[in-house]
Amino acid sequence: MQMKKMLFIFLLIIIFSGCEIFKKASIEKEDILSFRMFEVYEDKAVYIVISGHIFWSSYNYKEIKINNSAQTKNIIMYAELVGLTKNATGTFNITIPIEENINRVSFGNNNEIIWERKTTETLAHREKLLELPRFTPYNDVINQFGEPDAVVGSGLVIIQYTLNNNRRAELNFAGGEDLQRLSEVFGYTDENELKNENLIFGF
C-alpha cells in the first residue's frame, strides 16, 4: 500500500513538472508572424524596436530576457499559455536600447542576427540619398548605397534606408525601375504609422 502511494505521488510530481514546462515556451524568429525590426540612431542613443505576433494561437507574449556578451546582445523571448495572464496577447512591440559596445543583436536560442550597427561613415554617406534626382534607376541606388533596410508597400516598389537622428529615406519606384517619389521620414510610432515626412519630390 505504501509503495502504491509513493508511486502515485511520484506520478503527480512528473505530471505537474511537465505542466510547468508547457506553461512557458521560448520563441524563435520563425515562430513570429510579421516580425519587424526598426532601428533608431540618435546623437546620444541607439535603440531598436521589434514587433510582431506569436504564431502559436495557444500562447501569448510573456517577456524577453537579454544576455550581453562582449559585442553581441541576445534576445530570448518567452510565451505563456493563453489564460494564465490577464489581458495578455500574442502581439508585441518592444523598445530595446543598444549600448555603445554592442555591434549586433541576435534573436532566440538559434542566435539569428537581426541587427548590426551601421558606422558613422555609412550613415553620413546615406545623407546623399536625399540628393538623388528623380528617375534615378533602381540598380544605381543599390550599387551606390547597398541593399535597403526595409522593403515596404503593396504592389509598389518602395524601399527605406535608415538615417541618423531617427529619420529614414523612403524611395518609391511605383512598380517601375526609376525613382518616382523621394521623401524623408521622421520618427516612429509603430510598423504602420509614420509620425511625419518631408516630401522631396513626387506624388
MOGI-V230176 format. One record per residue. N is the residue number from 0. RES is the residue in one small letter. PHI is phi in degrees with one decimal (none if undefined). OMEGA is omega in radians with two decimals (999 if undefined). D_CENTER is the distance of its C-alpha to the mean C-alpha in Angstrom with 1 decimal. Layout:
N:RES:PHI:OMEGA:D_CENTER  N:RES:PHI:OMEGA:D_CENTER
This chain:
0:m:none:3.12:57.7  1:q:-61.2:3.13:56.0  2:m:-64.8:3.12:54.2  3:k:-63.8:3.14:52.9  4:k:-65.2:3.13:51.6  5:m:-64.9:3.11:49.8  6:l:-64.9:3.14:48.3  7:f:-65.9:3.11:47.2  8:i:-62.8:3.14:45.5  9:f:-62.6:3.13:43.8  10:l:-65.0:3.11:42.5  11:l:-63.3:3.12:41.1  12:i:-61.2:3.14:39.3  13:i:-63.4:-3.12:37.7  14:i:-62.1:-3.10:36.7  15:f:-71.0:3.05:35.1  16:s:-64.7:3.10:33.4  17:g:-62.7:3.12:31.9  18:c:-61.9:3.12:30.8  19:e:-60.7:3.13:28.9  20:i:-62.2:-3.07:27.0  21:f:-81.4:3.13:26.0  22:k:-66.0:-3.04:25.1  23:k:-129.2:-3.09:22.0  24:a:-137.5:3.04:19.7  25:s:-82.8:-3.02:16.8  26:i:-114.1:3.03:13.9  27:e:-99.1:-3.12:12.6  28:k:-58.6:-3.14:9.6  29:e:-68.9:3.12:12.5  30:d:-90.5:-3.03:13.4  31:i:-117.1:3.06:10.5  32:l:-85.1:3.07:11.3  33:s:53.3:3.09:9.2  34:f:-63.8:3.12:5.9  35:r:-139.0:3.06:3.6  36:m:-120.8:3.12:2.0  37:f:-118.5:-3.08:5.5  38:e:-110.7:-3.14:8.1  39:v:-130.4:3.02:11.5  40:y:-111.4:3.06:14.7  41:e:-126.0:-3.07:17.7  42:d:-58.9:-3.06:21.2  43:k:-121.8:-3.10:21.0  44:a:-155.9:3.01:17.4  45:v:-130.1:3.07:14.1  46:y:-151.4:3.05:10.9  47:i:-122.3:3.05:7.2  48:v:-120.1:3.07:5.7  49:i:-111.0:-3.13:3.3  50:s:-146.7:3.13:5.5  51:g:159.1:3.14:7.8  52:h:-139.6:-3.13:11.3  53:i:-64.6:-3.01:13.0  54:f:-66.7:-3.06:15.3  55:w:-73.7:-3.07:18.3  56:s:-67.6:-3.10:20.4  57:s:-89.6:-3.11:22.4  58:y:-125.2:3.02:19.6  59:n:-111.2:3.05:17.8  60:y:-63.3:3.12:15.0  61:k:-114.4:-3.04:16.9  62:e:-167.8:2.96:15.3  63:i:-123.7:3.00:13.4  64:k:-124.8:-3.03:15.4  65:i:-119.1:3.08:14.7  66:n:-118.4:3.13:17.0  67:n:-106.3:2.96:17.8  68:s:-111.0:-3.07:20.0  69:a:-57.4:-3.09:21.6  70:q:-130.6:-3.03:18.7  71:t:-123.7:3.04:15.8  72:k:-110.5:3.13:13.7  73:n:-111.3:-3.13:13.0  74:i:-103.8:3.03:11.1  75:i:-110.8:-3.12:13.2  76:m:-103.6:3.12:12.5  77:y:-120.7:3.05:15.7  78:a:-119.1:-3.12:17.0  79:e:-127.8:-3.13:20.5  80:l:-54.0:3.11:23.1  81:v:-56.7:3.11:23.5  82:g:100.2:-3.12:26.3  83:l:-83.3:3.13:26.0  84:t:-129.2:-3.13:24.1  85:k:-68.6:3.07:25.3  86:n:58.9:3.13:23.1  87:a:-83.2:-3.14:20.1  88:t:-149.8:3.09:17.6  89:g:-81.5:-3.13:15.2  90:t:-87.5:3.14:12.6  91:f:-139.5:3.06:10.3  92:n:-149.5:-2.92:8.8  93:i:-126.8:3.07:8.7  94:t:-98.4:-3.07:9.4  95:i:-127.3:3.09:10.1  96:p:-70.4:-3.13:12.8  97:i:-114.5:3.13:13.4  98:e:-70.7:-3.06:17.1  99:e:-61.7:-3.09:19.2  100:n:-83.3:-3.10:19.9  101:i:-89.1:-3.12:16.4  102:n:-112.0:3.10:15.6  103:r:-153.9:3.11:12.8  104:v:-127.9:3.09:10.3  105:s:-114.7:-3.07:10.6  106:f:-127.0:3.02:9.6  107:g:79.5:3.10:12.5  108:n:-69.6:3.09:16.2  109:n:-81.8:3.11:15.8  110:n:54.9:3.11:14.1  111:e:-76.4:-3.11:11.8  112:i:-69.7:3.12:10.6  113:i:-115.4:-3.14:7.0  114:w:-153.6:3.00:8.3  115:e:-135.1:-3.06:11.9  116:r:-63.9:3.04:13.9  117:k:-93.9:-3.12:15.8  118:t:-73.5:3.08:19.4  119:t:-62.4:3.11:21.4  120:e:-65.9:3.12:23.4  121:t:-63.4:-3.14:20.5  122:l:-64.8:3.11:19.5  123:a:-66.2:3.13:23.2  124:h:-62.9:-3.10:23.8  125:r:-68.5:3.08:21.1  126:e:-61.6:3.13:23.3  127:k:-69.6:3.05:25.6  128:l:-58.0:-3.09:23.3  129:l:-74.7:3.12:24.8  130:e:-103.6:-3.12:28.2  131:l:-63.3:3.09:27.9  132:p:-80.1:3.08:30.7  133:r:-62.6:3.14:30.6  134:f:75.1:3.00:31.0  135:t:-62.5:-3.13:29.3  136:p:-63.8:3.14:28.7  137:y:-54.1:-3.10:25.2  138:n:-63.5:3.10:26.2  139:d:-65.8:3.10:27.4  140:v:-62.3:-3.12:24.1  141:i:-64.7:-3.14:22.3  142:n:-64.7:-3.09:25.3  143:q:-86.6:-3.01:25.1  144:f:-119.4:3.13:21.5  145:g:82.6:-3.13:19.8  146:e:-65.9:-3.13:17.1  147:p:-69.9:3.10:14.9  148:d:-79.4:-3.13:11.2  149:a:-153.2:3.01:10.8  150:v:-118.6:-3.07:13.5  151:v:-124.6:3.11:14.2  152:g:97.8:3.12:17.4  153:s:-124.7:-3.11:19.6  154:g:87.1:3.10:22.6  155:l:-116.1:3.07:22.1  156:v:-90.7:3.14:20.7  157:i:-125.0:-3.12:18.5  158:i:-122.0:-3.12:16.3  159:q:-131.0:3.04:14.6  160:y:-123.5:3.09:14.8  161:t:-72.1:3.06:13.5  162:l:-116.6:3.10:16.7  163:n:-76.0:3.07:17.9  164:n:60.3:3.02:18.5  165:n:56.0:-3.14:15.5  166:r:-132.9:3.04:16.5  167:r:-139.1:2.94:15.6  168:a:-97.9:3.13:18.2  169:e:-114.9:-3.08:18.1  170:l:-116.1:-3.09:20.6  171:n:-111.7:3.14:22.1  172:f:-100.3:3.01:24.4  173:a:50.4:3.09:25.5  174:g:83.5:3.14:25.8  175:g:-108.5:-3.10:28.0  176:e:-107.5:-3.11:27.9  177:d:-116.6:-3.09:28.7  178:l:-66.2:-3.11:26.7  179:q:-111.5:-3.08:27.8  180:r:-145.3:-3.14:25.6  181:l:-131.9:3.13:24.0  182:s:-142.0:3.08:22.4  183:e:-107.1:-3.06:20.8  184:v:-103.6:-3.11:18.1  185:f:-111.0:2.97:18.1  186:g:77.7:-3.08:15.7  187:y:-157.9:3.01:12.9  188:t:-118.3:3.00:13.4  189:d:-150.7:-2.98:11.0  190:e:-67.3:-3.10:9.6  191:n:-112.2:-3.01:13.4  192:e:-130.2:3.07:15.2  193:l:-104.6:-3.14:16.1  194:k:-70.4:3.11:18.4  195:n:-165.9:3.13:20.8  196:e:-148.8:3.09:21.5  197:n:-110.2:-3.12:24.4  198:l:-77.0:-3.14:25.8  199:i:-86.5:2.95:27.5  200:f:-162.0:3.09:29.1  201:g:120.4:-3.01:28.9  202:f:-109.9:999:29.1
